[in-house]
Amino acid sequence: MLSRLSPYWLWALMTLPGLGILASILGAADAEAAAAAIHEALHPTGEFGARFMIIAMLASPLALVFKGWRGPRWLKKNRRYFGVAAFFYALAHTVLYLVDLGTVQKVVADLPKLYIWTGWFAFLIFVPLAVTSSDYFVRKMGRNWKTLQRTTYAAAVLTLLHWAALHDWGGLGPALVHFVPLGLLEAYRIWYWYLRPRPQVARTADIRCTMH
């Protein structure tokens, strides 16, 4: 029974930050206060989007490091929920950004800025990932689904740049705090699968196979 309910409890927990942000906007006393609340909501929505994306991406490397531990297994089972939550916070972040600027001219004028176009590209990558997150698309797309999911790494790099470049690179510190653990775990994953020295027994078996 608990396993059936757990996704709903997880969704409730992931929704809480968004409800708090929405309450601060709806509770504004006047239009000026609402505009200020929208501007203030830009950073937390973007940050939670990045955090949930990172949590989803941590599942595989953590499962590799902590083999047999239930935590990574649970995370791998539920990572699609975290990915979808990351998209919706990124969507809220984008909508609030557009409302905050107010005009198409301001949006277009912002596009050449590094922290803006990296954010847009990261969001555009998120869209097909979110659309194809259901079991139906997993079955329908087969191996192509996994290939599409790997574009998450490009979205992560763009999100890191987007966050770090804010306010003349004033966001570098917070961005690194969030992304460095993921980078280290992914580096270990690459080393484990592709770069680590292979056991002598395995190398001998390979040599025998090539001789035959």
N, C-alpha and C positions, 0 to 999 in steps of 0.2 A: 504493500500500500504506500509506503514511504517513497519507494522508487518512482511510483506513478505521480506522486505529488511534487517531488523534488524540483522538476523543471519550472513549475508554477511558483514555488518559493524562490527559486533562482531569479525568475523574471521579476518578481516583486522586489527583490533586493536591488537588482540592476536598475529598476525604474525609480527607486527612491531619490537619487540625486536629481533626476529630471523633474520629479514632482516638486522638489524644493526650489529649483530654478524657476519653474512655471509659476509657483505660488508667489515668488518675489516679483515677477512681472505683473501678474494679475492683481496683486495687492497694492500696486502703485497708486498713489493718491490722485495724480493728475498726469497729463500727457508728458510733461517734462520729466517727472519721476519715472514714468514707464519707459521713456527713451533711455534714461540713465540705467535702468534695470536691464534693458535689452543689451546695452553696451557691456555692462558688467557680466552678463551671462555668456558672452562670447568665449571667454577663456575656460570656464569650467566645462562647458559643453564639449569644446575641442579636446580638453585634457581627458575627460572621461571617455571620449571616443578613442583616443590613443591608448588609454589604459586597458580598455576592454579588448582592443586589437592585440596588444602585447600579451595579455593573459591567454588569449586564444592561441597565439603563436608559441607560447611557452610549453604547451602540452607535449609535443613530440620530443624536444630536447630534455625536458624534465623526466619523461618516461624512460629515456635512454640513460640518464644519470642515476635515477633512483628506480632501478629495475625491481619490480615486485611490489612497489609501494602503491597503496590505493589512491593516494592523492592525484598523481599524474594520470592514472587510469580513469578516474572520475573526470578529470579535466579534459582528457581526450574524448570522452563520451559526450561531454557537454560543450565542447569548444565552438560548435556552430552557433549556440545560443549567444556566447560572448561575441562572436563575429557579427551576428545580426544586431546586437545591442550597440556595438561599435559603429555600425553603419547608421543607426537611428540617431545616435548622439552627433555623429558627423553631419548628418542631414540637418539636425536642429542647429548646429553650429553654422552651417552654410546659410540656412534661412535667416537666422538672426543677423548674420553678417550683411546679407542683402537688405534687410529691414533697417539695420543701423546706418548703412550708407545712404539708402533712400532713393538714389537715382541711378539710371543706367550709365550715365556719363561718369559718375564717380567709380562705378564698378569697372568700367572699361579702362579708366585712368589708372586703376590699381593693378591691372593685370601684369605689367612688366616687372613688378616687384617680386623678388625671389620668394618671399614668404607668402605671397598671394598665389602665384601660378603653381608652386609646388603643392599648395593646399588644394587647388582646383583639380590637378591631375590625380592626387591621392583620392579625392572624393569620386572622381570619374571611374577609377579602378574599383572602388568599393561597390558601385552600383551593380555591375553584373555579378559580383561575388554575393551580394545580398539577394538578388533576384533568383539565383540558382542555388540557394542554400537549403531548399527543401529536399526531402527524400525522393520526390518525383524526379527532380533534375539529376540527382545522384545516379538514379537508375537509368534515366534517359540518356545522359551524356557519357556514361561509362568512364573510360580512362581520360577523356577530355575534361571531365569535371576536375580531376586531380590537377591536370595541367593548368586549368583556369585558376584554381586555388593558389597555385604557386605565384601568381601575380601579387599576392599579398605581400611578398617580400619587397616588391617595387613600391607598393603603397606605404610600407613601413619606412623605407628610406626617404621617400618624399615627405612623409609626416614628420620624421625627425628633422629634416631641413626646414619644413614649414614652421615647426615649433622653435627650433634653435635660432632662426633668422629674425624672429619677432623683436621689435624695438631695438634695431641695430645689434642683433645677436645677443640681446639681453635674455633671451629664452634658452640659451645654450646650456646653462647649468641644469635647470629643471629637465630639459629634454634628455641630457646625458644620464641623469639619475634614473630616468625611466627606461631608456633604451640600452644602456651599457650592459645590464644583466642579460637582456635578450641577446645582444651581440656576442657576449662571451659564451653563452650556452649554444648558440648556433655555430660559433667557431669550433667548440668542442665536438658538436655533431658532425661537422665537416671533417674534422681530424679523425674522428672515430671510424667513419665510413670510408674515407678516401685516402687518408694520409698516415694513419698509424702503422707501425711495423707489423707485418703479418707473422703469425707463429711459424716456426721452422717446419712444423709438420705440414701446415697448409701449403707452404712453398714447395716442399718435397713432392706433395701430392700433385701440385700443379705441373711440376717438371715431368713427372711420370705420365701425366695425361697428355702433355705436348709430345712426348716421345712416342706414344702410341698413336 
